[in-house]
Every structure is written in structure tokens, then in C-alpha cells.
């Protein structure tokens, strides 16, 4: 399995997915867009994973690499690749599939419950979202639903928490891949957090490692199922 991932800032790499990929013996490669790395040809990888970042998908004047990145994601989807996106990555997938990305009514930062759409939760999503689960969030935007995509999750603060397209493209508005170390870097980079009904304190986010471990294990089970299906 050849996994290529897109990284937008140094702090937001694969997180726990890197451990999973190493255990699977996957070949990893990366485009660090903030360093203006070249994008590969789609025939050079099997999976594409698009990570998060503090920028918005419409900030092309500040981050010119967003323009070729969006074209690249569209090409990867058209080429039949398995494509996963987390947070900003999910929004970029939505954009590539023709959906708008706009401000969410609420900023969502911290641990909040994600509820699955039961009719859509089939294998391998059932390994991740067989019931409402606590998931980590760090976003102010949200995606609208692309044509032919199926919504699979929502939260109290955000109506669109995930969608699947063509049984191989998965967009997660929430972060299933973060570890305590990753979240600590988010907090350090952000500085003072705003106040809001869906914004936790840094202390609350890092008070317990159990939610991280549970979310990561659920993600690993989903990835195992996805790998079995698309091996």
C-alpha cells in the first residue's frame, strides 16, 4: 500500500495514522505544501490523505498552493484513489466535489459528541461510528454536501461532520487522528482561545488521554476495514 499525504503546516502531520501505516508496512510519502513541495502524479500512490491546517480553503491569495492542491485532489478522486480528509482536508475534498465551504454558525474546539446517520453507517464506517462517540474538533468553517455524497455524521454545533462519496472518498470534519501531543501543539500555536458554547479550555482538552486512545482505536479499525476493501 502506497499512502501519500498532504501537509499544510508543520504541526499537522498524520498524527496517529502514522503508527497505523507503519504497522501495516505502508509506503509513506508526503507533500509539504508550506514548503512548496511538488505534487506527485496520481499513479504514484494508492491512498491520498489530506490533513488539517489553520487556513481556510478560500484564502488562495495568502496560500497560493491551494489552487494546484485543489486541482490535484480532484484528479486523485477522478483517478479512483482512496481519499481521506480531516478538517481542512475534508473541506478541500468537498470543494473538489463541487460543494461550498462556509463559516459554521459556531466555532467548535475540543471534545464534543458526533452522532452517526444510522442509514449510512455500513462497513467500514461501522468500526468508527457504530454509536455516538466523543470526537475532537478544531474548526470554524464547515462544508456543504457535494452532489451524490452521503452525510454520515453530525454534531450539535455542526450539521455536517462527515460524508462518503463513491464508497472510497471519506471526509471527516472532526479529528480522529490527533494525539495529546498534537493537540498540545494546536493549543500552543493558537494562543488565547476565543469564548463560545462549543469551545473548551486547553485544560479540559488534555485532562484525560482515554478519549484520544478510544478515538484512535476506532479510526484504526476503520482504516483496517478500508484497507481490506481496497487492497
C-alpha positions as CSV (number, residue, x, y, z in Angstrom):
1,X,0.0,0.0,0.0
2,X,1.3,3.4,-1.0
3,X,0.0,6.3,1.0
4,X,0.6,9.9,0.1
5,X,-0.4,12.7,2.4
6,X,-0.7,16.5,2.1
7,X,0.5,18.5,5.0
8,X,-0.4,22.2,5.3
9,X,1.6,23.2,8.4
10,X,4.4,21.6,10.4
11,X,2.1,20.8,13.4
12,X,-0.5,18.9,11.4
13,X,1.1,15.7,10.2
14,X,-0.5,12.2,10.1
15,X,-0.8,12.0,13.9
16,X,-1.8,8.5,15.0
17,X,-2.3,7.4,11.4
18,X,1.5,7.2,11.0
19,X,1.6,4.5,13.7
20,X,-1.1,2.6,11.9
21,X,0.6,2.9,8.5
22,X,3.9,1.7,9.9
23,X,2.3,-1.4,11.4
24,X,0.7,-2.1,8.0
25,X,4.0,-1.8,6.3
26,X,2.7,1.0,4.1
27,X,5.0,3.1,2.0
28,X,4.6,6.7,3.1
29,X,5.3,9.9,1.1
30,X,4.4,13.5,1.7
31,X,3.9,16.8,0.0
32,X,4.6,19.7,2.4
33,X,2.6,22.4,0.8
34,X,4.0,25.1,3.2
35,X,7.4,24.3,1.7
36,X,6.2,24.4,-1.9
37,X,6.9,20.7,-2.5
38,X,5.9,19.4,-5.9
39,X,2.7,17.3,-6.1
40,X,3.1,13.7,-7.4
41,X,1.3,12.1,-10.3
42,X,-1.8,10.0,-9.1
43,X,-0.3,6.8,-10.4
44,X,2.4,7.1,-7.8
45,X,0.1,6.3,-4.8
46,X,-2.9,4.2,-3.8
47,X,-4.3,6.4,-1.0
48,X,-4.3,10.1,-0.6
49,X,-4.8,11.6,2.9
50,X,-5.3,15.3,3.3
51,X,-4.6,16.8,6.7
52,X,-5.8,19.9,8.5
53,X,-4.5,23.4,8.9
54,X,-5.4,26.8,10.3
55,X,-6.0,28.4,6.9
56,X,-9.4,28.4,5.1
57,X,-9.8,26.8,1.7
58,X,-10.7,30.2,0.1
59,X,-7.6,32.0,1.3
60,X,-5.8,31.5,-2.0
61,X,-4.3,35.0,-2.0
62,X,-2.4,34.1,1.2
63,X,-1.7,30.5,0.3
64,X,-1.2,30.2,-3.5
65,X,-0.6,26.5,-3.3
66,X,-4.3,26.0,-2.5
67,X,-5.0,26.4,-6.2
68,X,-2.9,23.5,-7.5
69,X,-3.8,21.4,-4.5
70,X,-7.5,21.6,-5.2
71,X,-6.9,20.5,-8.8
72,X,-4.7,17.7,-7.6
73,X,-7.3,16.4,-5.1
74,X,-9.9,16.4,-7.9
75,X,-7.5,14.4,-10.2
76,X,-6.9,11.9,-7.4
77,X,-10.7,11.4,-7.0
78,X,-11.2,11.1,-10.7
79,X,-8.4,8.5,-10.9
80,X,-10.2,6.2,-8.5
81,X,-7.9,6.6,-5.5
82,X,-8.9,6.1,-1.9
83,X,-9.1,9.7,-0.5
84,X,-9.4,10.7,3.1
85,X,-9.6,14.2,4.5
86,X,-9.6,15.6,8.1
87,X,-10.9,19.0,9.0
88,X,-9.4,21.3,6.4
89,X,-8.7,18.2,4.3
90,X,-12.4,17.3,4.4
91,X,-13.3,20.9,3.3
92,X,-10.9,20.6,0.4
93,X,-12.5,17.3,-0.7
94,X,-15.9,19.0,-0.6
95,X,-14.6,21.8,-2.7
96,X,-13.1,19.4,-5.2
97,X,-16.5,17.7,-5.5
98,X,-18.3,20.9,-6.2
99,X,-19.6,21.9,-2.7
100,X,-19.3,25.2,-1.0
101,X,-17.3,25.7,2.2
102,X,-18.6,28.5,4.5
103,X,-18.5,29.7,8.1
104,X,-20.1,27.4,10.6
105,X,-22.6,29.0,12.9
106,X,-20.4,28.1,15.9
107,X,-16.7,27.6,16.3
108,X,-16.1,24.1,17.6
109,X,-12.9,23.4,19.5
110,X,-12.5,20.5,21.9
111,X,-14.2,17.2,22.7
112,X,-17.9,17.0,21.6
113,X,-20.1,14.2,20.6
114,X,-20.5,13.1,17.0
115,X,-23.7,11.3,16.1
116,X,-23.8,8.9,13.1
117,X,-26.5,8.9,10.5
118,X,-27.7,5.3,11.0
119,X,-28.8,4.6,7.5
120,X,-25.3,5.4,6.1
121,X,-23.2,3.5,8.7
122,X,-22.1,0.4,6.9
123,X,-18.7,-1.3,6.8
124,X,-16.1,0.0,7.3
125,X,-17.6,3.1,8.9
126,X,-19.4,1.0,11.5
127,X,-16.0,0.4,13.1
128,X,-15.6,4.1,13.7
129,X,-19.2,5.3,14.3
130,X,-21.4,2.5,15.4
131,X,-22.8,4.8,18.1
132,X,-22.5,8.5,19.1
133,X,-18.8,9.0,20.1
134,X,-16.7,11.7,21.6
135,X,-14.5,13.3,18.9
136,X,-12.0,16.1,18.8
137,X,-12.8,19.3,16.9
138,X,-10.9,22.4,15.9
139,X,-12.8,24.3,13.2
140,X,-14.8,27.4,12.4
141,X,-15.8,26.5,8.8
142,X,-18.0,23.7,7.5
143,X,-18.6,22.1,4.2
144,X,-21.9,21.8,2.4
145,X,-22.8,18.5,0.9
146,X,-21.4,17.6,-2.5
147,X,-23.7,16.1,-5.1
148,X,-24.0,12.3,-4.8
149,X,-22.2,12.3,-1.4
150,X,-23.9,10.8,1.7
151,X,-23.8,12.5,5.0
152,X,-22.7,10.1,7.7
153,X,-22.4,12.2,10.9
154,X,-23.4,15.4,12.6
155,X,-22.9,17.2,15.9
156,X,-24.9,19.6,18.0
157,X,-22.8,22.5,16.7
158,X,-22.2,21.4,13.1
159,X,-24.8,19.7,10.8
160,X,-22.2,18.2,8.5
161,X,-19.5,16.2,10.3
162,X,-18.7,13.7,7.6
163,X,-19.6,12.4,4.2
164,X,-18.7,9.5,1.9
165,X,-18.5,9.6,-1.8
166,X,-18.3,6.6,-4.2
167,X,-17.5,4.3,-1.3
168,X,-13.8,5.3,-1.3
169,X,-13.7,9.1,-0.5
170,X,-14.3,10.0,3.1
171,X,-14.4,13.5,4.6
172,X,-14.2,13.9,8.4
173,X,-14.8,17.4,9.7
174,X,-13.6,16.2,13.1
175,X,-10.1,15.0,14.0
176,X,-9.9,11.2,14.6
177,X,-6.2,11.2,14.2
178,X,-5.0,13.6,16.9
179,X,-2.9,12.6,19.9
180,X,-2.3,14.6,23.1
181,X,1.0,15.8,21.7
182,X,-0.7,17.0,18.5
183,X,-3.4,18.9,20.4
184,X,-0.8,20.5,22.7
185,X,0.8,21.9,19.5
186,X,-2.6,23.2,18.3
187,X,-3.0,25.0,21.7
188,X,0.5,26.4,21.6
189,X,0.1,27.7,18.1
190,X,-3.3,29.2,18.7
191,X,-2.5,31.1,21.9
192,X,-5.6,32.5,23.7
193,X,-8.7,30.8,22.6
194,X,-12.0,32.6,22.0
195,X,-15.0,32.0,24.2
196,X,-18.1,30.2,23.0
197,X,-20.5,27.4,23.9
198,X,-18.6,24.9,21.9
199,X,-15.0,25.9,22.9
200,X,-13.3,24.0,25.7
201,X,-10.4,25.2,27.7
202,X,-6.9,23.8,27.0
203,X,-7.0,22.1,30.4
204,X,-10.3,20.3,29.5
205,X,-9.0,19.1,26.2
206,X,-5.9,17.5,27.7
207,X,-7.4,16.4,31.0
208,X,-7.6,12.7,30.0
209,X,-5.9,10.5,27.5
210,X,-8.7,8.0,27.3
211,X,-10.7,9.9,24.7
212,X,-7.7,10.1,22.4
213,X,-7.0,6.4,22.8
214,X,-10.6,5.4,22.1
215,X,-10.9,7.7,19.1
216,X,-7.6,6.4,17.6
217,X,-8.5,2.8,18.1
218,X,-11.8,3.4,16.3
219,X,-10.0,5.1,13.5
220,X,-7.5,2.2,13.2
221,X,-10.4,-0.3,13.0
222,X,-12.0,1.8,10.2
223,X,-8.7,2.0,8.3
224,X,-8.2,-1.7,8.6
225,X,-11.6,-2.3,7.1
226,X,-11.0,0.2,4.4
227,X,-7.6,-1.4,3.5
228,X,-9.3,-4.8,3.4
229,X,-11.9,-3.5,1.0
230,X,-9.4,-1.6,-1.3
231,X,-6.4,-3.9,-1.1
